[in-house]
Amino acid sequence: MKKIIYLKKGEPYFYATYFGKEPYHPSIETLVYDGETEDLGHVFINPQNGELRVFENNEVSSVYDRQHLAEWVLEPADFSKPSEEFVYIAL
């Protein structure tokens, strides 16, 4: 069953991925949700540099709220299985 992440304008979220070769290194970028537009999709802003991160339609991936980020950090990386899928709902 997919987990739901509710996106609220002005709230912080976290773009979390791994990079590099083994051992992989986690990378976490803080983003603020700026809303959803018909032509762009879901729009997030990096508050440190003002850059936009845009996810068209419902193609949001690797974005977590605080609760799900904590789960991501505590769970050992297992690249042999697909990553967990989420449903993102804008409020």
Secondary structure, 3 states (H helix, E strand, C coil): CCEEEEECCCCEEEEEEEECCCCCEEEEEEEEEEEEECCCEEEEECCCCCCEEEECCCCCCCEECHHHHHHHHHCCCCCCCCCCCEEEEEC
